[in-house]
Every structure is written in structure tokens, then in C-alpha cells.
Amino acid sequence: MNLDFIPFLQQLAANPLLMVATLLTLGVILVNGWTDAPNAIATCVVTRCMSARAAIFMAAVFNFLGVFLMSLLSPAVAETITKMVDFGDNSHEAIVALSAALFAIVVWATVAWIFGIPTSESHALIAGLTGGAIALHNSLDGVNAGEWVKVLYGLVISVLLGFGLGWGVCKLVTLLFRRVQRKYTEKFFRGAQIFGAAAMSFMHGAQDGLKFMGVILLSMFLANGQEPHPVDMPMWLMLVCSVVMGVGTSIGGKKIIKSVGMDMVKLEKYQGFSADIAASISLLFSSLFGIPVSTTHAKTTSIMGVGAVKRLSAINFSVVKEMGLTWILTFPGCGLIGFLMTKLFMWLF
């Protein structure tokens, strides 16, 4: 299968269903940009280290670098996504089911964005694909349990590691700088906070960028009647994913930034830096082992860990509860929509 840009465009022109699946994937990436990507820069913006516009531009650049370098280092996350479900041997039905699953993800994510809740596009992606595969097979035969169990590992890792590292890094920073005058720490952590936000943006690209590239590759495999297999990520695909994600962040980022960076915990610069570094480490660990995790989970739990250093009451648990319910509902909710949309799309097409 030729992954060069011109042959890909020729395939789109010859296969309308592949074009639909690709456009829907780009739609999901756009939605990810306005719901997930803002988490990476939320702390940097609310601590007034950077303006929202500058932070969004920085996020777009480091998202691309994350996609590019992690593709070279370990594209295991993308491979996990391509192998997680089986859409069967019929290329027409497979593309229809994939398109239905992607449409379901856009619907679910848009509703969450309207209410300003930072839902996990990673889990929505996994749930939608799973619901579509189940609908296509009318059973669980379309689900690869060996790959899907990595999602459960990721759920536990992102929550426990994010919270634990958030608490640990913030506690360490507090001890190291306890005798330094505030005017000096403010200046230092302004720069450190920008570095932390860049690291988070990099890891967001490394995790979520690879997931969505995995989906586009999956659609190409299905359209060509091939079994998913490891390939070298084409540069044009990295650029497209990064640009679309950056556009999405510029459209709807401020609402999520407020929910994550302002409503849940009131942050100072050193706390924002601690949360970013903790979440970045959690995402790096998961990416290297090919575990698809939620960047939202990693960031929000690290913020909670940071808030817990002073006292648990510093955390706004009403916001945490609202987010938790959204996360819990994502798998059955988006999975059901994916299932129903697949049945509908199969009937229509």
C-alpha cells in the first residue's frame, strides 16, 4: 500500500467511502483539538505565563513534534488502535462501520464540549470503534481482547500515576524552594511553566496524534482489503493531524481551559509546572509501552494531586465529580451511539 500523499488523494477520489471515513477522522481530530488539546496548555494560560493565543500556537508546534518524534521512537500506540477491533473482510461494510463509529465520536464529543466538560476523546474513540465492531459482527467477535485490555491498564495508570506524580513533584518543588524568596520563584516558574506546557503539548501529540493517525491508517487498510500491519508514518499525515488539531484548539479551547485550570483547583505557577511535568511523565511511560491513555485523565488527576499537597479541600470536588461521571459514561454512551450509528449506516449504505 502506497502511503505517499498523491496516491492517497487518488484513492480518496476513487473511493467515496474512504473519503467519508477520512473526513470524519479529521472531524474527530478537530473536536479533539478543542476538547483535549486545551488541557495541555490550561495551567500555563490560567497562571498568566502565556496568552491563550501564544499558548495555542505553541501547542500546535509541539503537538507536531510529539507526533513526529514518537512515530520514530515508538509508534506502538497507533498500532494498538489499528489492532483493537476487527471490522471483517468485506471492505465496503468495514469502511461503513468505521465511518459510523467516527460520526458517533463527533456527536458525543460535541455534546460534552457544549457543557464545558473535558471529556476524553481517547476513550470516545475506543468506545465508538468498539461499538461499531460489535454492531458489524452482532457479537464480541470483532473485539481483540488482548489489545483492548490495554485500555483498562491505561485507565488505572493515568489516574493513579497522574495523581501520585502530581503530589510527589509538587511536594518536591515545595521542599526545594521553601527558602527562596517569592519574587525569584515567580520569575523562575514563569519560564518553567512554559516548559511544562510545551512538554504536555508534546506528549499530547505523542499520544492522541498517534491514535488518530492509527485510525486513518486503519481506514486505508480496510479500503485496500489488507490486514493492519506496522508501517512508517508519512510526514504529510503528521502535518495534517497537527494542523487540524491546532485549529480545533483555537476554536474552542478557552472553555475547557477554564474548567481544568480555574474551576477545579486554583493554581499558582509552581503548581501548574508540577502538574504539567507529572502528567507528561505519565503519558511518556504509557506511550513507550503502547498503552492508549487519556491525556485528560493524566492532566486532571495530576492537578488534583498538586492541589492535595496543601489540603484536599483545595480541590473543587463538584467539578471532579462532573468530570468523573462524564468519563464513566463515555464507554457505554459513546459505545452505544457507535453501535446504533453503525446499524443505521449499514441500512443506509
C-alpha positions as CSV (number, residue, x, y, z in Angstrom):
1,M,0.0,0.0,0.0
2,N,1.4,3.4,-1.1
3,L,1.2,5.9,1.7
4,D,2.5,8.9,-0.3
5,F,0.3,11.9,-0.4
6,I,-0.6,12.0,-4.1
7,P,-1.6,8.3,-4.3
8,F,-3.6,8.8,-1.1
9,L,-5.6,11.6,-2.8
10,Q,-6.1,9.4,-5.8
11,Q,-7.5,6.7,-3.5
12,L,-9.9,9.2,-2.0
13,A,-11.1,10.3,-5.4
14,A,-11.7,6.6,-6.4
15,N,-13.3,5.5,-3.1
16,P,-16.0,7.9,-1.7
17,L,-16.4,5.8,1.4
18,L,-12.7,6.2,2.2
19,M,-13.1,9.9,1.7
20,V,-16.0,10.0,4.1
21,A,-14.0,8.0,6.7
22,T,-11.0,10.3,6.3
23,L,-13.2,13.5,6.6
24,L,-14.8,12.1,9.7
25,T,-11.5,11.2,11.2
26,L,-10.3,14.8,10.6
27,G,-13.5,15.9,12.3
28,V,-12.7,13.9,15.3
29,I,-9.2,15.4,15.4
30,L,-10.7,18.9,15.2
31,V,-13.0,18.1,18.1
32,N,-10.0,16.6,20.0
33,G,-8.3,19.9,19.4
34,W,-11.0,21.9,21.2
35,T,-11.7,19.4,23.9
36,D,-8.4,17.6,24.7
37,A,-5.6,19.7,23.5
38,P,-6.5,22.7,25.7
39,N,-5.8,20.5,28.7
40,A,-2.1,20.7,27.8
41,I,-1.9,24.5,28.0
42,A,-4.6,25.2,30.5
43,T,-2.3,25.6,33.5
44,C,0.1,27.8,31.5
45,V,-2.7,30.2,30.5
46,V,-4.5,30.5,33.8
47,T,-1.3,31.2,35.7
48,R,-0.8,34.1,33.2
49,C,2.6,32.8,31.9
50,M,1.3,32.9,28.3
51,S,-1.6,34.4,26.5
52,A,-4.1,32.0,25.1
53,R,-3.1,32.8,21.5
54,A,0.6,32.2,22.1
55,A,-0.1,29.0,24.1
56,I,-2.3,27.7,21.3
57,F,0.4,28.3,18.7
58,M,3.0,26.6,20.9
59,A,0.6,23.7,21.4
60,A,0.3,23.2,17.7
61,V,4.1,23.2,17.2
62,F,4.8,20.8,20.0
63,N,1.9,18.5,19.1
64,F,3.5,18.1,15.7
65,L,6.9,17.4,17.3
66,G,5.3,14.8,19.6
67,V,3.7,13.0,16.7
68,F,6.9,13.1,14.6
69,L,9.4,12.0,17.3
70,M,7.2,9.4,18.9
71,S,6.4,7.9,15.5
72,L,10.2,7.4,15.1
73,L,10.7,6.2,18.7
74,S,7.7,4.0,19.4
75,P,4.6,4.0,17.2
76,A,3.1,1.3,19.4
77,V,0.0,3.4,20.3
78,A,-1.1,3.7,16.7
79,E,-0.5,0.0,16.2
80,T,-2.7,-0.8,19.2
81,I,-5.6,1.3,17.8
82,T,-5.4,-0.4,14.4
83,K,-5.5,-3.9,16.0
84,M,-8.0,-3.2,18.8
85,V,-11.1,-4.1,16.7
86,D,-11.8,-6.3,13.6
87,F,-14.1,-4.9,11.0
88,G,-14.1,-8.0,9.0
89,D,-13.1,-8.9,5.4
90,N,-15.7,-7.0,3.5
91,S,-14.1,-3.7,2.7
92,H,-17.4,-1.9,2.0
93,E,-19.0,-2.9,5.2
94,A,-15.8,-2.2,7.2
95,I,-15.5,1.3,5.9
96,V,-19.2,2.0,6.6
97,A,-18.9,0.7,10.1
98,L,-15.7,2.8,10.7
99,S,-17.4,5.9,9.4
100,A,-20.4,5.3,11.7
101,A,-18.1,4.9,14.7
102,L,-16.3,8.1,13.9
103,F,-19.6,10.0,13.5
104,A,-20.7,8.8,16.9
105,I,-17.4,10.2,18.4
106,V,-18.0,13.6,16.9
107,V,-21.6,13.7,18.3
108,W,-20.5,12.6,21.8
109,A,-17.6,15.0,22.0
110,T,-19.6,18.0,20.7
111,V,-22.2,17.5,23.4
112,A,-19.5,17.3,26.1
113,W,-17.9,20.5,24.7
114,I,-21.2,22.4,24.8
115,F,-21.4,21.8,28.6
116,G,-17.7,22.7,29.0
117,I,-16.7,19.2,30.3
118,P,-13.2,18.0,29.3
119,T,-14.3,14.6,28.1
120,S,-11.7,12.0,26.9
121,E,-11.6,11.8,23.1
122,S,-9.3,8.8,23.5
123,H,-11.9,6.8,25.3
124,A,-14.6,8.1,23.0
125,L,-12.5,6.9,20.1
126,I,-12.0,3.5,21.6
127,A,-15.7,3.2,22.7
128,G,-17.0,4.3,19.2
129,L,-14.8,1.8,17.4
130,T,-15.7,-1.0,19.7
131,G,-19.5,-0.3,19.4
132,G,-19.1,-0.3,15.6
133,A,-17.2,-3.6,15.5
134,I,-19.8,-5.2,17.8
135,A,-22.7,-4.0,15.6
136,L,-20.9,-5.3,12.5
137,H,-20.4,-8.8,13.9
138,N,-23.5,-8.8,16.1
139,S,-21.2,-10.2,18.8
140,L,-18.0,-9.5,20.7
141,D,-16.0,-11.4,17.9
142,G,-15.0,-8.0,16.5
143,V,-13.1,-7.0,19.7
144,N,-9.5,-8.0,20.2
145,A,-9.5,-8.6,24.0
146,G,-5.7,-8.8,24.1
147,E,-5.3,-5.2,22.7
148,W,-8.5,-3.8,24.4
149,V,-7.3,-4.8,27.9
150,K,-4.5,-2.2,27.4
151,V,-7.3,0.5,27.7
152,L,-8.1,-0.8,31.2
153,Y,-4.4,-0.7,32.1
154,G,-4.2,2.9,30.8
155,L,-7.3,3.9,32.8
156,V,-5.6,2.8,36.1
157,I,-2.2,4.1,35.1
158,S,-3.4,7.6,34.1
159,V,-5.4,8.1,37.3
160,L,-3.0,6.6,39.9
161,L,0.2,7.7,38.2
162,G,-1.1,11.2,37.4
163,F,-2.4,11.9,40.9
164,G,0.7,10.3,42.6
165,L,3.2,12.1,40.4
166,G,1.3,15.4,40.8
167,W,1.5,15.1,44.5
168,G,5.1,13.9,44.5
169,V,6.5,16.5,42.1
170,C,4.7,19.4,43.8
171,K,5.9,18.3,47.2
172,L,9.5,18.1,45.9
173,V,9.3,21.5,44.4
174,T,7.9,22.9,47.6
175,L,10.7,21.5,49.6
176,L,13.4,22.6,47.2
177,F,12.2,26.2,47.0
178,R,11.0,26.7,50.6
179,R,13.8,29.1,51.5
180,V,13.8,31.0,48.2
181,Q,12.2,34.4,48.1
182,R,8.9,34.6,46.2
183,K,10.0,37.3,43.8
184,Y,12.7,34.9,42.5
185,T,10.5,31.8,42.4
186,E,7.8,33.7,40.4
187,K,10.3,34.6,37.7
188,F,11.8,31.1,37.6
189,F,8.4,29.3,37.5
190,R,7.1,31.5,34.8
191,G,9.7,30.0,32.4
192,A,9.4,26.6,33.9
193,Q,5.6,26.7,33.4
194,I,6.0,27.4,29.7
195,F,8.5,24.5,29.5
196,G,5.9,22.3,31.3
197,A,3.1,23.3,28.9
198,A,5.4,22.6,25.9
199,A,6.2,19.1,27.4
200,M,2.4,18.4,27.8
201,S,1.7,19.5,24.3
202,F,4.5,17.3,23.0
203,M,3.1,14.3,24.9
204,H,-0.5,15.1,23.8
205,G,0.7,14.8,20.2
206,A,2.6,11.7,21.0
207,Q,-0.5,10.0,22.5
208,D,-3.5,11.4,20.7
209,G,-1.9,12.3,17.4
210,L,-0.7,8.7,17.0
211,K,-4.2,7.4,17.9
212,F,-5.8,9.4,15.1
213,M,-3.1,8.6,12.6
214,G,-3.8,5.0,13.5
215,V,-7.4,5.4,12.6
216,I,-6.6,7.0,9.2
217,L,-4.2,4.1,8.5
218,L,-6.9,1.6,9.6
219,S,-9.3,3.1,7.1
220,M,-6.7,2.8,4.3
221,F,-6.0,-0.8,5.3
222,L,-9.8,-1.6,5.2
223,A,-10.3,0.2,1.9
224,N,-7.5,-1.9,0.3
225,G,-8.7,-5.1,1.9
226,Q,-5.5,-5.5,3.9
227,E,-4.8,-6.7,7.5
228,P,-3.4,-3.9,9.7
229,H,0.4,-4.1,10.0
230,P,3.2,-1.8,11.1
231,V,4.2,0.9,8.6
232,D,6.4,4.1,8.6
233,M,4.2,7.1,9.4
234,P,4.2,9.5,6.4
235,M,5.2,13.1,7.1
236,W,2.1,14.6,5.4
237,L,-0.2,12.7,7.8
238,M,1.7,14.1,10.8
239,L,1.4,17.6,9.4
240,V,-2.3,17.3,8.6
241,C,-3.2,15.9,12.1
242,S,-1.2,18.6,13.8
243,V,-2.7,21.5,11.8
244,V,-6.3,20.3,12.3
245,M,-5.7,19.7,16.0
246,G,-4.3,23.2,16.3
247,V,-7.3,24.8,14.5
248,G,-9.6,22.9,16.9
249,T,-7.7,24.3,19.9
250,S,-8.0,27.8,18.6
251,I,-11.8,27.4,18.1
252,G,-12.9,26.0,21.5
253,G,-10.0,25.9,23.8
254,K,-10.9,28.7,26.3
255,K,-14.0,26.9,27.7
256,I,-12.0,23.8,28.6
257,I,-9.1,25.8,29.9
258,K,-11.5,27.4,32.4
259,S,-12.9,24.1,33.6
260,V,-9.5,22.4,34.0
261,G,-7.2,25.3,35.1
262,M,-9.6,27.5,37.0
263,D,-12.6,25.7,38.3
264,M,-11.1,22.5,39.6
265,V,-8.1,23.9,41.6
266,K,-6.8,27.5,42.0
267,L,-3.2,27.2,40.7
268,E,0.0,29.1,41.3
269,K,2.9,28.9,38.8
270,Y,4.9,26.3,40.7
271,Q,1.7,24.2,41.0
272,G,1.0,24.4,37.2
273,F,4.6,23.4,36.4
274,S,4.3,20.4,38.8
275,A,1.0,19.3,37.2
276,D,2.4,19.5,33.7
277,I,5.6,17.7,34.5
278,A,3.7,14.9,36.3
279,A,1.2,14.4,33.5
280,S,4.0,14.4,30.9
281,I,5.9,11.7,32.7
282,S,2.7,9.6,33.0
283,L,2.0,10.0,29.3
284,L,5.6,9.2,28.3
285,F,5.5,6.0,30.3
286,S,2.3,4.9,28.7
287,S,3.4,5.8,25.1
288,L,6.6,3.9,25.3
289,F,4.6,0.7,26.3
290,G,1.9,1.3,23.6
291,I,-0.8,1.9,26.1
292,P,-3.5,4.3,24.8
293,V,-4.4,6.6,27.7
294,S,-6.4,9.7,28.1
295,T,-4.4,13.0,28.2
296,T,-7.4,14.5,30.0
297,H,-7.2,11.8,32.7
298,A,-3.4,12.3,33.1
299,K,-3.7,16.1,33.3
300,T,-6.7,16.5,35.6
301,T,-5.6,13.8,38.1
302,S,-2.1,15.4,38.2
303,I,-3.8,18.8,39.0
304,M,-5.8,17.1,41.8
305,G,-2.6,15.6,43.1
306,V,-1.0,19.0,43.1
307,G,-4.0,20.5,45.0
308,A,-3.8,17.8,47.6
309,V,-0.3,18.8,48.6
310,K,-1.7,21.7,50.6
311,R,-5.1,20.2,51.6
312,L,-7.8,18.1,50.0
313,S,-10.3,20.9,50.4
314,A,-8.3,22.9,47.8
315,I,-9.9,20.6,45.2
316,N,-13.3,21.5,43.9
317,F,-14.9,18.1,44.1
318,S,-18.1,19.1,42.4
319,V,-16.1,19.7,39.2
320,V,-14.2,16.5,39.8
321,K,-17.5,14.6,40.2
322,E,-18.9,16.1,37.0
323,M,-15.8,15.1,35.1
324,G,-15.8,11.6,36.6
325,L,-19.3,11.0,35.6
326,T,-18.5,12.0,32.0
327,W,-15.5,9.6,31.9
328,I,-17.6,6.8,33.3
329,L,-20.4,7.4,30.8
330,T,-18.1,7.7,27.8
331,F,-17.6,4.0,27.3
332,P,-21.2,2.9,27.4
333,G,-22.6,6.1,26.0
334,C,-20.3,6.6,23.0
335,G,-20.2,2.8,22.5
336,L,-23.9,2.6,22.3
337,I,-24.0,5.6,19.8
338,G,-21.4,3.9,17.8
339,F,-23.4,0.6,17.7
340,L,-26.6,2.4,16.7
341,M,-24.9,4.6,14.1
342,T,-23.3,1.5,12.5
343,K,-26.6,-0.2,12.3
344,L,-28.1,2.9,10.7
345,F,-25.2,3.4,8.3
346,M,-25.3,-0.2,7.2
347,W,-29.0,0.1,6.4
348,L,-28.5,3.4,4.5
349,F,-25.3,2.4,2.6
